[in-house]
Amino acid sequence: MRSLPRILIVEDEAPIAELISVNLRHNGFQPVWAMDAESAQRELDEILPDVILLDWMLPGESGLTLARRWRASARTKAVPILMLTARGDEADRVAGLDAGADDYIVKPFSPRELLARIRAVLRRRVPESAGGAVKIGDLQLDADTYRVSWQDKPLKVGPTEFKLLQYLMRHPERVHTRGMLLDKVWGDHVYIEERTVDVHVKRLRESLGDAGAMIETVRGAGYRLTAAPAV
């Protein structure tokens, strides 16, 4: 059975934390409350949450300080952070986002809005994946058996290149920017340079051999997989 998404609420005001917790529980989430930086760090060290709701003003270390620290840590840098604060000025919003927050919600906010924001970051966080087989021309990929073949001959493809090829084959003839590929293949909370996509495309082409010509570079735009590559 799939566990409920775990939401860490870092909020020193108990009434606000309880209101958020009740709404999260009623909508299929598992809330965990931490009232300060120390207890929040203990929760993170024990189990990584799916999303962190982080209050700006906390006793001791501020939410901004915590956001910067968690973004700098290899273990927590991919966890989405939603900053909760009464500070709604543009400069404060920029400061929160610069510290590493993925979204910024100004108090008072409606529970419906909060839930929508949480669901949005969870959707963006998860790369696309699907089972089954797909075939384009003589190139075939089977996600269930983790096999790739060209003209019925098996090919060896690395794990990241396999996911990249799977996405391209499920969306043929379309041009995909590097940013789109990062979002769909790696997940948009994996912080790597867009140019890294070029490296994996190069490796994928090498792995595919003659079939590598099916992956076209569209100058100034990105990449496209086509059944009829240009000669």
PAKE-393587 format. One record per atom (N, C-alpha, C): residue in one letter; atom name; x, y, z. Coordinates in steps of 0.001 Angstrom, whole numbers. Layout:
# residues N
NODE  resn  name        u        v        w
NODE     A    CA        X        Y        Z
...
# end
This chain:
# residues 231
NODE  resn  name        u        v        w
NODE     M     N      843    -1201        0
NODE     M    CA        0        0        0
NODE     M     C      876     1249        0
NODE     R     N      571     2186     -868
NODE     R    CA     1372     3394     -977
NODE     R     C     1126     4304      230
NODE     S     N     2208     4796      825
NODE     S    CA     2069     5661     1995
NODE     S     C     1586     7051     1579
NODE     L     N      964     7747     2516
NODE     L    CA      480     9091     2249
NODE     L     C     1652    10053     2153
NODE     P     N     1552    11074     1299
NODE     P    CA     2622    12074     1221
NODE     P     C     2853    12727     2589
NODE     R     N     4100    12781     3001
NODE     R    CA     4457    13306     4324
NODE     R     C     4793    14793     4195
NODE     I     N     4109    15623     4968
NODE     I    CA     4301    17067     4915
NODE     I     C     4844    17540     6261
NODE     L     N     6033    18094     6272
NODE     L    CA     6623    18636     7494
NODE     L     C     6212    20099     7634
NODE     I     N     5507    20406     8712
NODE     I    CA     5062    21775     8991
NODE     I     C     6004    22372    10031
NODE     V     N     6763    23376     9644
NODE     V    CA     7676    24054    10572
NODE     V     C     7042    25397    10910
NODE     E     N     6359    25445    12045
NODE     E    CA     5532    26593    12419
NODE     E     C     5480    26676    13941
NODE     D     N     5825    27853    14496
NODE     D    CA     5872    27975    15961
NODE     D     C     4514    28320    16575
NODE     E     N     3538    28724    15771
NODE     E    CA     2213    29053    16303
NODE     E     C     1321    27819    16217
NODE     A     N     1024    27248    17384
NODE     A    CA      269    25988    17438
NODE     A     C    -1092    26050    16749
NODE     P     N    -1905    27116    16926
NODE     P    CA    -3212    27144    16248
NODE     P     C    -3101    27055    14725
NODE     I     N    -2102    27747    14158
NODE     I    CA    -1916    27703    12701
NODE     I     C    -1480    26307    12279
NODE     A     N     -522    25740    13022
NODE     A    CA      -35    24396    12687
NODE     A     C    -1157    23371    12765
NODE     E     N    -2027    23491    13770
NODE     E    CA    -3123    22542    13926
NODE     E     C    -4143    22690    12809
NODE     L     N    -4438    23933    12415
NODE     L    CA    -5376    24157    11309
NODE     L     C    -4848    23530    10018
NODE     I     N    -3564    23756     9754
NODE     I    CA    -2950    23178     8550
NODE     I     C    -2991    21651     8629
NODE     S     N    -2643    21106     9801
NODE     S    CA    -2597    19648     9969
NODE     S     C    -3953    19009     9712
NODE     V     N    -5002    19622    10258
NODE     V    CA    -6353    19078    10080
NODE     V     C    -6727    19032     8602
NODE     N     N    -6455    20119     7892
NODE     N    CA    -6782    20167     6464
NODE     N     C    -5962    19170     5657
NODE     L     N    -4708    19000     6024
NODE     L    CA    -3867    18036     5319
NODE     L     C    -4369    16615     5547
NODE     R     N    -4679    16276     6795
NODE     R    CA    -5166    14925     7093
NODE     R     C    -6462    14615     6351
NODE     H     N    -7347    15608     6274
NODE     H    CA    -8634    15406     5605
NODE     H     C    -8486    15276     4087
NODE     N     N    -7328    15628     3568
NODE     N    CA    -7123    15595     2112
NODE     N     C    -6031    14624     1680
NODE     G     N    -5789    13625     2526
NODE     G    CA    -4914    12532     2107
NODE     G     C    -3429    12753     2309
NODE     F     N    -3056    13638     3234
NODE     F    CA    -1646    13860     3528
NODE     F     C    -1339    13446     4970
NODE     Q     N      -64    13230     5232
NODE     Q    CA      389    12892     6585
NODE     Q     C     1191    14071     7152
NODE     P     N      563    14916     7991
NODE     P    CA     1280    16072     8528
NODE     P     C     2160    15701     9718
NODE     V     N     3320    16362     9794
NODE     V    CA     4229    16228    10933
NODE     V     C     4591    17646    11362
NODE     W     N     4456    17935    12651
NODE     W    CA     4666    19302    13128
NODE     W     C     5992    19443    13866
NODE     A     N     6717    20503    13517
NODE     A    CA     7925    20892    14251
NODE     A     C     7800    22376    14565
NODE     M     N     8032    22765    15834
NODE     M    CA     7772    24149    16225
NODE     M     C     9005    25052    16159
NODE     D     N    10169    24459    15892
NODE     D    CA    11372    25286    15787
NODE     D     C    12411    24571    14931
NODE     A     N    13548    25242    14711
NODE     A    CA    14580    24709    13823
NODE     A     C    15132    23380    14326
NODE     E     N    15330    23292    15628
NODE     E    CA    15935    22079    16194
NODE     E     C    15043    20857    15988
NODE     S     N    13755    20993    16308
NODE     S    CA    12841    19855    16147
NODE     S     C    12625    19544    14663
NODE     A     N    12642    20573    13800
NODE     A    CA    12507    20344    12358
NODE     A     C    13676    19527    11837
NODE     Q     N    14884    19852    12301
NODE     Q    CA    16063    19117    11849
NODE     Q     C    16008    17662    12321
NODE     R     N    15506    17441    13516
NODE     R    CA    15366    16063    14016
NODE     R     C    14416    15258    13128
NODE     E     N    13295    15874    12747
NODE     E    CA    12341    15190    11872
NODE     E     C    12969    14858    10520
NODE     L     N    13714    15820     9979
NODE     L    CA    14365    15594     8688
NODE     L     C    15408    14494     8766
NODE     D     N    16147    14469     9867
NODE     D    CA    17184    13445    10023
NODE     D     C    16579    12050    10117
NODE     E     N    15348    11976    10648
NODE     E    CA    14700    10674    10818
NODE     E     C    14060    10195     9527
NODE     I     N    13178    11010     8939
NODE     I    CA    12486    10650     7702
NODE     I     C    12359    11893     6827
NODE     L     N    12753    11790     5568
NODE     L    CA    12596    12923     4660
NODE     L     C    11124    13088     4289
NODE     P     N    10586    14293     4391
NODE     P    CA     9197    14527     3969
NODE     P     C     9112    14696     2460
NODE     D     N     7905    14699     1957
NODE     D    CA     7693    14962      533
NODE     D     C     7655    16458      251
NODE     V     N     7205    17239     1238
NODE     V    CA     7142    18697     1121
NODE     V     C     7395    19289     2510
NODE     I     N     8055    20456     2539
NODE     I    CA     8238    21197     3783
NODE     I     C     7453    22503     3705
NODE     L     N     6571    22738     4692
NODE     L    CA     5909    24033     4848
NODE     L     C     6685    24786     5915
NODE     L     N     7342    25858     5526
NODE     L    CA     8326    26510     6395
NODE     L     C     7933    27948     6716
NODE     D     N     7693    28202     7985
NODE     D    CA     7384    29561     8426
NODE     D     C     8651    30414     8384
NODE     W     N     8493    31673     7988
NODE     W    CA     9649    32576     7921
NODE     W     C    10156    32919     9319
NODE     M     N     9232    33354    10188
NODE     M    CA     9603    33820    11524
NODE     M     C     9520    32669    12521
NODE     L     N    10668    32203    12959
NODE     L    CA    10736    31110    13917
NODE     L     C    11621    31513    15094
NODE     P     N    11409    30941    16276
NODE     P    CA    12334    31209    17382
NODE     P     C    13701    30618    17063
NODE     G     N    14747    31345    17373
NODE     G    CA    16091    30872    17029
NODE     G     C    16390    31152    15567
NODE     E     N    16704    30133    14807
NODE     E    CA    17034    30298    13391
NODE     E     C    15780    30577    12575
NODE     S     N    15892    31491    11640
NODE     S    CA    14750    31853    10802
NODE     S     C    14510    30816     9713
NODE     G     N    13318    30886     9099
NODE     G    CA    13012    30011     7988
NODE     G     C    13958    30209     6812
NODE     L     N    14383    31453     6588
NODE     L    CA    15335    31705     5500
NODE     L     C    16637    30949     5726
NODE     T     N    17138    30995     6967
NODE     T    CA    18377    30295     7288
NODE     T     C    18234    28793     7072
NODE     L     N    17092    28254     7510
NODE     L    CA    16851    26823     7344
NODE     L     C    16758    26449     5864
NODE     A     N    16056    27271     5086
NODE     A    CA    15909    26984     3662
NODE     A     C    17272    26927     2983
NODE     R     N    18133    27887     3297
NODE     R    CA    19475    27898     2699
NODE     R     C    20260    26652     3099
NODE     R     N    20160    26264     4367
NODE     R    CA    20909    25097     4837
NODE     R     C    20424    23825     4161
NODE     W     N    19094    23677     4077
NODE     W    CA    18550    22450     3485
NODE     W     C    18805    22377     1993
NODE     R     N    18833    23523     1339
NODE     R    CA    19162    23516      -87
NODE     R     C    20641    23183     -326
NODE     A     N    21487    23512      634
NODE     A    CA    22917    23248      489
NODE     A     C    23273    21800      824
NODE     S     N    22360    21072     1463
NODE     S    CA    22612    19693     1869
NODE     S     C    22209    18737      758
NODE     A     N    23086    17797      441
NODE     A    CA    22795    16832     -618
NODE     A     C    21563    15996     -285
NODE     R     N    21326    15754     1000
NODE     R    CA    20216    14896     1400
NODE     R     C    18856    15588     1258
NODE     T     N    18823    16886     1505
NODE     T    CA    17537    17590     1548
NODE     T     C    17316    18566      398
NODE     K     N    18289    18704     -493
NODE     K    CA    18179    19768    -1506
NODE     K     C    17030    19552    -2489
NODE     A     N    16564    18299    -2626
NODE     A    CA    15505    18034    -3595
NODE     A     C    14112    18101    -2992
NODE     V     N    14015    18328    -1672
NODE     V    CA    12696    18370    -1031
NODE     V     C    12048    19732    -1285
NODE     P     N    10857    19779    -1862
NODE     P    CA    10190    21067    -2111
NODE     P     C     9917    21825     -815
NODE     I     N    10159    23129     -841
NODE     I    CA     9922    23993      318
NODE     I     C     8910    25065      -63
NODE     L     N     7826    25144      707
NODE     L    CA     6850    26223      557
NODE     L     C     6986    27140     1761
NODE     M     N     7335    28395     1511
NODE     M    CA     7524    29364     2589
NODE     M     C     6181    29967     2988
NODE     L     N     5885    29922     4279
NODE     L    CA     4663    30522     4827
NODE     L     C     5055    31756     5621
NODE     T     N     4472    32903     5300
NODE     T    CA     4878    34124     5985
NODE     T     C     3839    35221     5868
NODE     A     N     3859    36123     6821
NODE     A    CA     3007    37305     6771
NODE     A     C     3677    38421     5981
NODE     R     N     4930    38210     5588
NODE     R    CA     5686    39235     4864
NODE     R     C     5418    39094     3372
NODE     G     N     4623    40014     2853
NODE     G    CA     4188    39882     1469
NODE     G     C     4826    40844      488
NODE     D     N     5780    41664      937
NODE     D    CA     6428    42600       25
NODE     D     C     7226    41849    -1035
NODE     E     N     7405    42499    -2186
NODE     E    CA     8152    41866    -3275
NODE     E     C     9565    41500    -2837
NODE     A     N    10205    42390    -2080
NODE     A    CA    11577    42113    -1634
NODE     A     C    11627    40866     -759
NODE     D     N    10592    40678       84
NODE     D    CA    10559    39497      938
NODE     D     C    10312    38233      120
NODE     R     N     9451    38346     -867
NODE     R    CA     9203    37194    -1744
NODE     R     C    10494    36774    -2456
NODE     V     N    11194    37752    -2979
NODE     V    CA    12449    37469    -3677
NODE     V     C    13452    36827    -2725
NODE     A     N    13529    37358    -1500
NODE     A    CA    14455    36798     -519
NODE     A     C    14121    35336     -216
NODE     G     N    12828    35033      -92
NODE     G    CA    12417    33660      182
NODE     G     C    12749    32718     -955
NODE     L     N    12480    33162    -2177
NODE     L    CA    12779    32327    -3339
NODE     L     C    14282    32176    -3535
NODE     D     N    15019    33242    -3305
NODE     D    CA    16479    33170    -3421
NODE     D     C    17089    32229    -2387
NODE     A     N    16432    32117    -1230
NODE     A    CA    16927    31218     -185
NODE     A     C    16690    29753     -538
NODE     G     N    15864    29514    -1553
NODE     G    CA    15644    28145    -1994
NODE     G     C    14210    27672    -1927
NODE     A     N    13276    28545    -1531
NODE     A    CA    11873    28141    -1489
NODE     A     C    11354    27914    -2909
NODE     D     N    10502    26904    -3064
NODE     D    CA     9900    26616    -4365
NODE     D     C     8634    27426    -4585
NODE     D     N     8008    27821    -3498
NODE     D    CA     6795    28622    -3592
NODE     D     C     6702    29465    -2330
NODE     Y     N     5819    30461    -2351
NODE     Y    CA     5767    31466    -1292
NODE     Y     C     4303    31800    -1054
NODE     I     N     3799    31514      140
NODE     I    CA     2384    31731      442
NODE     I     C     2263    32740     1574
NODE     V     N     1533    33813     1312
NODE     V    CA     1414    34904     2290
NODE     V     C      210    34658     3196
NODE     K     N      437    34776     4503
NODE     K    CA     -655    34674     5485
NODE     K     C    -1484    35958     5460
NODE     P     N    -2798    35877     5678
NODE     P    CA    -3571    34636     5792
NODE     P     C    -3839    34030     4418
NODE     F     N    -3896    32721     4355
NODE     F    CA    -4162    32021     3096
NODE     F     C    -5291    31028     3332
NODE     S     N    -5963    30643     2262
NODE     S    CA    -7059    29686     2387
NODE     S     C    -6495    28269     2354
NODE     P     N    -7092    27344     3079
NODE     P    CA    -6650    25946     3017
NODE     P     C    -6683    25403     1594
NODE     R     N    -7675    25823      818
NODE     R    CA    -7773    25346     -568
NODE     R     C    -6555    25771    -1383
NODE     E     N    -6131    27027    -1196
NODE     E    CA    -4957    27506    -1920
NODE     E     C    -3710    26730    -1504
NODE     L     N    -3548    26513     -201
NODE     L    CA    -2391    25783      291
NODE     L     C    -2344    24379     -295
NODE     L     N    -3476    23680     -285
NODE     L    CA    -3523    22327     -836
NODE     L     C    -3179    22327    -2328
NODE     A     N    -3674    23327    -3041
NODE     A    CA    -3374    23411    -4478
NODE     A     C    -1883    23619    -4716
NODE     R     N    -1261    24455    -3907
NODE     R    CA      182    24703    -4059
NODE     R     C      983    23438    -3746
NODE     I     N      578    22713    -2697
NODE     I    CA     1274    21474    -2338
NODE     I     C     1167    20447    -3465
NODE     R     N      -42    20297    -3981
NODE     R    CA     -232    19327    -5074
NODE     R     C      573    19719    -6305
NODE     A     N      691    21011    -6549
NODE     A    CA     1441    21483    -7715
NODE     A     C     2917    21117    -7606
NODE     V     N     3532    21349    -6443
NODE     V    CA     4954    21019    -6324
NODE     V     C     5169    19517    -6338
NODE     L     N     4209    18746    -5816
NODE     L    CA     4346    17288    -5871
NODE     L     C     4244    16785    -7308
NODE     R     N     3363    17392    -8107
NODE     R    CA     3267    16994    -9519
NODE     R     C     4547    17311   -10252
NODE     R     N     5093    18494   -10003
NODE     R    CA     6308    18890   -10713
NODE     R     C     7503    18061   -10278
NODE     R     N     7453    17577    -9063
NODE     R    CA     8613    16878    -8530
NODE     R     C     8819    15509    -9161
NODE     V     N     7717    14846    -9568
NODE     V    CA     7817    13462   -10002
NODE     V     C     8001    13385   -11509
NODE     P     N     9091    12784   -11993
NODE     P    CA     9278    12620   -13430
NODE     P     C     8222    11686   -14003
NODE     E     N     7975    11826   -15289
NODE     E    CA     7034    10925   -15930
NODE     E     C     7631     9531   -16026
NODE     S     N     6797     8529   -15825
NODE     S    CA     7250     7154   -15986
NODE     S     C     6055     6312   -16399
NODE     A     N     6300     5294   -17180
NODE     A    CA     5227     4422   -17620
NODE     A     C     5820     3087   -18014
NODE     G     N     5032     2040   -17840
NODE     G    CA     5490      724   -18230
NODE     G     C     5099      417   -19655
NODE     G     N     5282     -836   -20047
NODE     G    CA     4883    -1264   -21372
NODE     G     C     5963    -1034   -22413
NODE     A     N     5645    -1476   -23627
NODE     A    CA     6597    -1384   -24735
NODE     A     C     6175     -298   -25712
NODE     V     N     7155      262   -26390
NODE     V    CA     6886     1257   -27416
NODE     V     C     7862     1011   -28561
NODE     K     N     7390     1196   -29793
NODE     K    CA     8225      940   -30963
NODE     K     C     8110     2090   -31953
NODE     I     N     9257     2591   -32387
NODE     I    CA     9322     3634   -33414
NODE     I     C    10230     3096   -34515
NODE     G     N     9666     2818   -35694
NODE     G    CA    10464     2217   -36759
NODE     G     C    11021      876   -36301
NODE     D     N    12328      710   -36431
NODE     D    CA    12976     -535   -36011
NODE     D     C    13515     -464   -34586
NODE     L     N    13239      638   -33900
NODE     L    CA    13716      816   -32525
NODE     L     C    12602      451   -31558
NODE     Q     N    12909     -429   -30623
NODE     Q    CA    11901     -881   -29663
NODE     Q     C    12438     -789   -28243
NODE     L     N    11571     -345   -27329
NODE     L    CA    11910     -250   -25907
NODE     L     C    10801     -895   -25096
NODE     D     N    11182    -1732   -24138
NODE     D    CA    10214    -2369   -23241
NODE     D     C    10572    -1980   -21811
NODE     A     N     9732    -1124   -21204
NODE     A    CA    10018     -629   -19859
NODE     A     C     9850    -1711   -18802
NODE     D     N     9001    -2702   -19074
NODE     D    CA     8765    -3751   -18087
NODE     D     C     9948    -4710   -17970
NODE     T     N    10586    -4995   -19093
NODE     T    CA    11743    -5905   -19073
NODE     T     C    13073    -5158   -19130
NODE     Y     N    12993    -3824   -19269
NODE     Y    CA    14175    -2961   -19308
NODE     Y     C    15101    -3342   -20473
NODE     R     N    14498    -3508   -21660
NODE     R    CA    15273    -3891   -22840
NODE     R     C    15055    -2898   -23968
NODE     V     N    16132    -2688   -24726
NODE     V    CA    16083    -1854   -25922
NODE     V     C    16665    -2672   -27063
NODE     S     N    16017    -2608   -28216
NODE     S    CA    16548    -3337   -29373
NODE     S     C    16412    -2495   -30632
NODE     W     N    17312    -2748   -31576
NODE     W    CA    17302    -2081   -32880
NODE     W     C    17392    -3165   -33945
NODE     Q     N    16389    -3225   -34797
NODE     Q    CA    16304    -4275   -35818
NODE     Q     C    16448    -5649   -35167
NODE     D     N    15761    -5791   -34024
NODE     D    CA    15700    -7047   -33253
NODE     D     C    17017    -7443   -32602
NODE     K     N    17986    -6544   -32603
NODE     K    CA    19251    -6817   -31932
NODE     K     C    19300    -6018   -30622
NODE     P     N    19618    -6667   -29500
NODE     P    CA    19622    -5982   -28204
NODE     P     C    20717    -4918   -28118
NODE     L     N    20397    -3822   -27415
NODE     L    CA    21351    -2740   -27200
NODE     L     C    21532    -2534   -25700
NODE     K     N    22728    -2124   -25302
NODE     K    CA    22997    -1805   -23905
NODE     K     C    22857     -300   -23706
NODE     V     N    21921       81   -22840
NODE     V    CA    21644     1495   -22585
NODE     V     C    21673     1731   -21078
NODE     G     N    22378     2774   -20635
NODE     G    CA    22472     3098   -19214
NODE     G     C    21131     3519   -18642
NODE     P     N    21006     3525   -17310
NODE     P    CA    19706     3808   -16678
NODE     P     C    19143     5192   -16996
NODE     T     N    19984     6235   -16953
NODE     T    CA    19485     7569   -17261
NODE     T     C    19145     7685   -18741
NODE     E     N    19995     7116   -19581
NODE     E    CA    19738     7147   -21019
NODE     E     C    18469     6358   -21362
NODE     F     N    18220     5291   -20617
NODE     F    CA    16994     4507   -20834
NODE     F     C    15762     5370   -20569
NODE     K     N    15756     6099   -19453
NODE     K    CA    14614     6964   -19128
NODE     K     C    14457     8071   -20163
NODE     L     N    15578     8609   -20619
NODE     L    CA    15542     9661   -21644
NODE     L     C    14951     9115   -22946
NODE     L     N    15421     7944   -23358
NODE     L    CA    14916     7338   -24586
NODE     L     C    13435     6996   -24457
NODE     Q     N    13041     6496   -23303
NODE     Q    CA    11633     6152   -23088
NODE     Q     C    10742     7369   -23264
NODE     Y     N    11156     8500   -22681
NODE     Y    CA    10340     9703   -22811
NODE     Y     C    10292    10176   -24259
NODE     L     N    11429    10186   -24942
NODE     L    CA    11463    10639   -26336
NODE     L     C    10611     9738   -27230
NODE     M     N    10656     8432   -26972
NODE     M    CA     9881     7508   -27809
NODE     M     C     8388     7611   -27538
NODE     R     N     8019     7995   -26342
NODE     R    CA     6595     8160   -26039
NODE     R     C     6065     9507   -26544
NODE     H     N     6973    10378   -26942
NODE     H    CA     6560    11685   -27474
NODE     H     C     7355    11975   -28750
NODE     P     N     7191    11127   -29775
NODE     P    CA     7996    11276   -30998
NODE     P     C     7576    12484   -31823
NODE     E     N     8512    12925   -32629
NODE     E    CA     8302    14007   -33592
NODE     E     C     8090    15367   -32933
NODE     R     N     8137    15435   -31629
NODE     R    CA     8021    16725   -30945
NODE     R     C     9404    17244   -30590
NODE     V     N     9527    18564   -30553
NODE     V    CA    10780    19177   -30117
NODE     V     C    10699    19416   -28613
NODE     H     N    11702    18916   -27890
NODE     H    CA    11741    19050   -26436
NODE     H     C    12948    19902   -26047
NODE     T     N    12710    20973   -25319
NODE     T    CA    13827    21789   -24839
NODE     T     C    14578    21020   -23746
NODE     R     N    15780    21482   -23448
NODE     R    CA    16546    20836   -22371
NODE     R     C    15807    20937   -21048
NODE     G     N    15191    22105   -20794
NODE     G    CA    14449    22290   -19561
NODE     G     C    13282    21326   -19448
NODE     M     N    12569    21103   -20555
NODE     M    CA    11454    20168   -20550
NODE     M     C    11935    18755   -20250
NODE     L     N    13053    18374   -20845
NODE     L    CA    13587    17032   -20614
NODE     L     C    14030    16861   -19166
NODE     L     N    14621    17912   -18598
NODE     L    CA    14997    17840   -17184
NODE     L     C    13766    17609   -16317
NODE     D     N    12685    18346   -16581
NODE     D    CA    11465    18219   -15794
NODE     D     C    10856    16823   -15929
NODE     K     N    10795    16321   -17165
NODE     K    CA    10062    15091   -17425
NODE     K     C    10867    13829   -17158
NODE     V     N    12175    13909   -17302
NODE     V    CA    13016    12717   -17153
NODE     V     C    13685    12665   -15782
NODE     W     N    14234    13799   -15374
NODE     W    CA    14940    13843   -14092
NODE     W     C    14018    14283   -12956
NODE     G     N    13008    15080   -13271
NODE     G    CA    12196    15710   -12233
NODE     G     C    12754    17092   -11964
NODE     D     N    11870    18093   -11833
NODE     D    CA    12368    19468   -11802
NODE     D     C    12971    19879   -10473
NODE     H     N    13032    18945    -9487
NODE     H    CA    13721    19277    -8247
NODE     H     C    15076    18596    -8150
NODE     V     N    15528    18092    -9303
NODE     V    CA    16895    17598    -9372
NODE     V     C    17722    18727    -9970
NODE     Y     N    18636    19267    -9190
NODE     Y    CA    19314    20493    -9592
NODE     Y     C    20589    20184   -10358
NODE     I     N    20451    20079   -11675
NODE     I    CA    21605    19881   -12537
NODE     I     C    21512    20879   -13684
NODE     E     N    22623    21133   -14302
NODE     E    CA    22668    22096   -15393
NODE     E     C    21955    21537   -16625
NODE     E     N    21319    22435   -17385
NODE     E    CA    20630    22006   -18593
NODE     E     C    21589    21352   -19585
NODE     R     N    22837    21802   -19593
NODE     R    CA    23806    21248   -20535
NODE     R     C    24106    19783   -20240
NODE     T     N    23781    19319   -19025
NODE     T    CA    23966    17911   -18700
NODE     T     C    23118    17038   -19619
NODE     V     N    21989    17577   -20069
NODE     V    CA    21137    16840   -21004
NODE     V     C    21924    16494   -22260
NODE     D     N    22746    17432   -22730
NODE     D    CA    23538    17191   -23943
NODE     D     C    24456    15978   -23773
NODE     V     N    25039    15865   -22591
NODE     V    CA    25957    14750   -22320
NODE     V     C    25207    13422   -22414
NODE     H     N    24004    13384   -21816
NODE     H    CA    23239    12131   -21833
NODE     H     C    22693    11823   -23228
NODE     V     N    22353    12848   -23988
NODE     V    CA    21924    12621   -25377
NODE     V     C    23075    12033   -26183
NODE     K     N    24272    12557   -25970
NODE     K    CA    25459    12039   -26673
NODE     K     C    25683    10565   -26323
NODE     R     N    25585    10250   -25025
NODE     R    CA    25768     8858   -24598
NODE     R     C    24687     7955   -25182
NODE     L     N    23466     8477   -25209
NODE     L    CA    22356     7688   -25747
NODE     L     C    22579     7394   -27223
NODE     R     N    22975     8395   -27975
NODE     R    CA    23244     8177   -29406
NODE     R     C    24323     7128   -29615
NODE     E     N    25371     7198   -28788
NODE     E    CA    26448     6215   -28903
NODE     E     C    25947     4815   -28591
NODE     S     N    25084     4708   -27584
NODE     S    CA    24541     3403   -27207
NODE     S     C    23638     2831   -28298
NODE     L     N    22940     3711   -29005
NODE     L    CA    21988     3265   -30026
NODE     L     C    22667     2899   -31343
NODE     G     N    23905     3309   -31536
NODE     G    CA    24592     2999   -32785
NODE     G     C    23908     3658   -33975
NODE     D     N    23547     2850   -34985
NODE     D    CA    22916     3403   -36184
NODE     D     C    21591     4090   -35868
NODE     A     N    20894     3607   -34828
NODE     A    CA    19603     4203   -34461
NODE     A     C    19773     5571   -33815
NODE     G     N    21001     5926   -33433
NODE     G    CA    21253     7219   -32805
NODE     G     C    20874     8391   -33684
NODE     A     N    20851     8163   -35015
NODE     A    CA    20484     9234   -35950
NODE     A     C    19019     9633   -35807
NODE     M     N    18220     8797   -35144
NODE     M    CA    16809     9125   -34944
NODE     M     C    16629    10282   -33968
NODE     I     N    17636    10529   -33143
NODE     I    CA    17553    11646   -32193
NODE     I     C    18209    12857   -32836
NODE     E     N    17406    13789   -33245
NODE     E    CA    17883    14966   -33965
NODE     E     C    18068    16152   -33028
NODE     T     N    19090    16926   -33295
NODE     T    CA    19283    18196   -32605
NODE     T     C    18574    19289   -33403
NODE     V     N    17674    19983   -32757
NODE     V    CA    16981    21094   -33402
NODE     V     C    17645    22372   -32912
NODE     R     N    18420    22974   -33766
NODE     R    CA    19267    24098   -33368
NODE     R     C    18453    25222   -32724
NODE     G     N    18925    25649   -31565
NODE     G    CA    18269    26739   -30858
NODE     G     C    17012    26332   -30115
NODE     A     N    16648    25040   -30175
NODE     A    CA    15402    24608   -29537
NODE     A     C    15608    23433   -28588
NODE     G     N    16157    22327   -29099
NODE     G    CA    16319    21160   -28244
NODE     G     C    16507    19900   -29055
NODE     Y     N    15751    18853   -28703
NODE     Y    CA    15925    17552   -29347
NODE     Y     C    14574    16976   -29760
NODE     R     N    14652    16118   -30786
NODE     R    CA    13452    15468   -31295
NODE     R     C    13819    14047   -31711
NODE     L     N    12931    13091   -31389
NODE     L    CA    13108    11742   -31888
NODE     L     C    12173    11530   -33064
NODE     T     N    12725    11110   -34190
NODE     T    CA    11935    10956   -35405
NODE     T     C    12163     9598   -36017
NODE     A     N    11109     9042   -36623
NODE     A    CA    11211     7750   -37285
NODE     A     C    11906     7875   -38640
NODE     A     N    11985     9093   -39167
NODE     A    CA    12599     9325   -40481
NODE     A     C    13690    10380   -40363
NODE     P     N    14859    10005   -39800
NODE     P    CA    15921    11005   -39626
NODE     P     C    16421    11542   -40969
NODE     A     N    16855    12803   -40921
NODE     A    CA    17392    13419   -42136
NODE     A     C    18695    12742   -42533
NODE     V     N    18854    12550   -43811
NODE     V    CA    20072    11884   -44322
NODE     V     C    21175    12919   -44518
# end
